[in-house]
Amino acid sequence: MKSLKNRYLLILLLAIVAIGQAGCVKIFGLEPQKNYDYHPQTLDNNINVTARKFLEDRASGTGIANSATDTIFKYMKAGLDYAGIDLAEFEKADRTYLFMTNDAIRVSTVKTTGGITTTTISAGLWFDYPMVTSVNPTTGIPVTKPATKWSDYPKEDVKNYFLYLIGQGRYNFADLNETNKPIQSLLPANTALSKSSMLGYFANGRGFDQAGLFYLKILNNSDSAPIVHNNKTNDRSGGYVATNGIIHVFGASLAPGLPVL
């Protein structure tokens, strides 16, 4: 019985091999899959508006998705307004703009316990770079709590932070590779962040690189590899071609300090 079973298995195996070698044989009435050449295609990444209009439309809900819920840059726009940055900066040519989604700035968690509802910041810039409430006199380690609004940060810090996210020159995928490329931002040289938040504890306590540089690279050589900011944060979507520059969108906080290269 065992020998007969083995013979059946051998016959079945030989049949499978024969079928695999015969390109035109039908299996259960179906044609076998034919070889084909893969031709990758890139969608049109031109948004046909300035970076400013893209920002404002997608902050107010009157943008591309044409929906009142499409306010993905609402908190970025609020930060720019708080800092007093003239949005004409987003209309100037030959720049690389790093945009931050709402989640990149703050993710709020709502919890109800005993009938009491509390909302806490659990991720994003306000959580990753919290406010410093005091410094432990023994260890020198800051004691912190998450920010809950832009105005928790000094206005000058927020202004400089957003200037740091505007690069001079156009840097899209074709201009980058797996090696970090230094890009000059609009941040003036020798600018420092205050120690009122953890934003100011990078770059040897200055917060920013003192030349105002940030780095971009492509993670690897695959077709879908993201752009990486300062060796830390992958883009959420990148390569938008505005009429005046390039936009890369990030869904997580962007570090102000330079990476370890």
C-alpha positions in Angstrom: 0.0 0.0 0.0 2.8 2.3 0.9 4.6 1.5 -2.4 1.5 2.2 -4.4 1.1 5.5 -2.7 4.7 6.5 -3.4 4.1 5.7 -7.1 1.1 8.0 -7.2 3.1 10.8 -5.6 5.9 10.3 -8.1 3.6 10.4 -11.1 1.9 13.6 -9.7 5.3 15.2 -9.2 6.4 14.4 -12.7 3.1 15.8 -14.1 3.6 19.1 -12.2 7.1 19.4 -13.6 5.9 18.7 -17.2 3.2 21.3 -16.8 5.7 23.8 -15.6 7.9 23.2 -18.6 5.0 23.4 -21.1 4.2 27.1 -21.5 0.9 26.6 -23.4 -0.6 23.9 -21.2 -3.9 24.8 -19.5 -4.4 24.0 -15.8 -8.1 23.4 -14.9 -9.0 25.3 -18.1 -6.8 28.3 -17.2 -3.8 29.5 -19.2 -0.6 29.6 -17.2 0.8 33.0 -16.3 3.0 34.4 -19.1 6.2 36.3 -18.5 6.0 40.1 -18.9 8.2 43.1 -18.7 7.7 45.5 -15.8 7.6 49.1 -16.9 7.5 51.4 -13.9 5.6 54.6 -14.4 5.8 57.8 -12.4 2.6 59.7 -11.8 2.5 63.4 -12.7 3.9 65.2 -9.6 3.2 68.7 -10.8 0.6 70.4 -8.6 0.4 73.5 -10.8 0.2 76.0 -7.9 2.7 77.8 -5.7 3.9 76.2 -2.4 2.0 78.9 -0.6 -1.3 78.1 -2.3 -0.8 74.4 -1.7 -0.2 75.1 2.0 -3.1 77.5 2.4 -5.6 75.3 0.5 -4.7 72.2 2.4 -4.8 74.1 5.7 -8.3 75.6 5.2 -10.0 72.6 3.5 -10.5 74.3 0.2 -7.7 72.4 -1.6 -7.1 69.5 -3.8 -9.5 67.2 -2.1 -12.1 70.0 -2.0 -13.3 68.8 1.4 -13.9 70.6 4.6 -12.0 67.8 6.3 -8.9 68.2 4.1 -7.0 70.4 6.6 -3.7 68.4 6.7 -1.5 71.5 7.1 -3.8 73.3 9.6 -1.3 73.2 12.5 1.7 74.1 10.3 -0.2 77.1 9.0 -1.1 78.0 12.6 2.6 77.8 13.6 3.6 80.1 10.7 1.0 82.6 11.7 2.1 82.5 15.3 5.7 83.1 14.3 4.7 86.0 12.1 6.4 84.5 9.0 5.3 86.2 5.8 3.8 83.5 3.6 5.3 85.3 0.6 8.4 83.2 1.5 6.4 80.2 0.0 6.1 82.0 -3.3 9.8 82.5 -4.0 11.4 80.4 -6.6 14.1 77.7 -6.5 13.4 76.4 -3.0 12.8 73.1 -1.3 10.0 73.3 1.2 9.6 70.8 4.0 5.9 70.6 5.0 4.6 69.1 8.2 1.2 67.4 8.5 -1.0 67.8 11.6 0.3 64.5 13.0 3.9 65.7 12.6 3.1 68.5 15.0 0.7 67.0 17.4 -1.2 63.7 17.9 -3.8 64.0 20.7 -5.1 61.0 22.7 -8.5 61.3 24.3 -9.2 59.2 27.4 -12.3 59.0 29.6 -11.9 57.7 33.2 -14.7 57.9 35.7 -16.7 60.2 33.5 -13.8 62.6 33.2 -12.4 63.1 29.7 -8.8 64.2 29.3 -6.9 65.0 26.1 -3.1 64.6 26.1 -0.4 65.1 23.4 1.1 61.7 22.7 3.2 62.2 19.5 4.5 64.8 17.1 6.7 67.8 17.6 5.0 69.0 20.7 5.6 65.6 22.3 9.0 64.8 20.9 10.4 68.3 21.9 8.5 69.1 25.0 8.7 72.2 27.2 11.3 72.3 29.9 9.7 73.1 33.3 12.9 72.8 35.4 16.4 71.2 35.4 17.4 68.6 38.0 20.2 70.2 39.9 21.9 67.0 40.6 21.8 65.3 37.2 21.4 68.4 35.0 18.6 66.5 33.1 15.7 68.7 32.1 12.2 68.0 33.6 9.7 68.3 30.8 6.0 68.2 29.8 4.5 68.1 26.3 3.5 71.4 24.7 -0.2 71.8 24.0 -0.2 74.9 21.7 2.3 76.8 19.6 2.3 79.7 22.0 4.0 77.5 24.7 7.2 78.0 22.6 8.9 81.4 22.3 7.8 83.0 19.1 11.4 83.5 17.9 12.1 79.8 18.3 9.0 78.9 16.2 10.0 81.4 13.6 13.6 80.1 13.3 12.4 76.5 13.3 10.2 77.1 10.2 12.9 79.1 8.5 15.1 76.0 9.0 12.6 73.9 7.0 13.0 76.0 3.8 16.0 75.0 1.7 17.7 77.2 -0.9 17.7 75.4 -4.2 15.6 72.6 -5.7 16.2 69.1 -4.4 13.9 66.4 -5.7 14.5 62.6 -6.0 16.6 63.1 -9.1 18.9 65.4 -7.2 19.4 63.1 -4.2 21.0 59.7 -3.6 21.8 57.5 -0.6 24.5 59.9 0.6 23.3 62.8 2.8 23.3 66.1 0.9 23.8 69.3 2.9 21.2 71.9 2.1 21.4 75.5 3.1 18.2 76.7 4.8 16.9 80.2 5.3 18.0 80.1 8.9 20.6 82.8 9.6 24.1 81.6 10.6 24.8 81.3 14.4 21.1 81.1 15.3 20.4 79.3 18.6 17.1 78.0 20.1 16.2 78.9 23.6 16.4 76.3 26.4 12.7 76.7 27.2 12.1 73.5 25.3 14.0 70.4 24.2 14.4 71.9 20.8 17.2 73.9 22.2 19.2 70.9 23.4 20.6 69.8 20.1 23.8 70.6 18.3 25.8 71.0 21.6 23.1 73.0 23.2 22.5 75.4 20.3 19.5 73.7 18.8 20.5 74.3 15.2 23.6 73.7 13.1 25.4 77.0 13.2 25.7 77.1 9.5 21.9 76.6 9.1 22.2 73.3 7.2 19.9 70.3 7.1 20.5 67.0 5.2 18.3 65.1 2.8 19.0 61.7 1.2 17.1 58.8 -0.3 16.9 55.8 2.1 17.9 53.2 -0.5 17.8 52.6 -4.3 14.4 51.0 -4.4 11.6 52.6 -6.5 9.5 53.5 -3.5 12.3 54.6 -1.1 11.5 57.7 1.0 13.5 60.9 1.4 15.1 61.1 4.8 15.6 64.3 6.8 18.7 64.5 9.0 19.1 60.7 9.1 16.0 60.6 11.3 12.6 61.2 9.6 11.2 59.6 6.4 8.9 61.6 4.3 5.2 60.7 4.2 5.0 61.8 0.5 7.6 63.6 -1.5 8.5 65.1 -4.8 5.6 67.5 -5.3 6.6 70.0 -8.0 5.1 73.4 -7.2 5.4 76.3 -9.7 8.1 77.8 -7.6 9.9 74.8 -6.0 9.9 71.3 -4.6 7.7 70.2 -1.6 8.4 67.1 0.6 5.7 66.3 3.2 6.5 64.7 6.5 4.1 63.0 8.9 6.5 62.9 11.9 8.5 65.6 13.7 11.6 67.0 12.1 14.7 67.3 14.3 16.4 70.7 14.3 19.9 69.3 14.9 22.2 67.8 12.4 22.5 64.0 12.2 25.4 61.9 13.2 26.9 61.2 9.7 
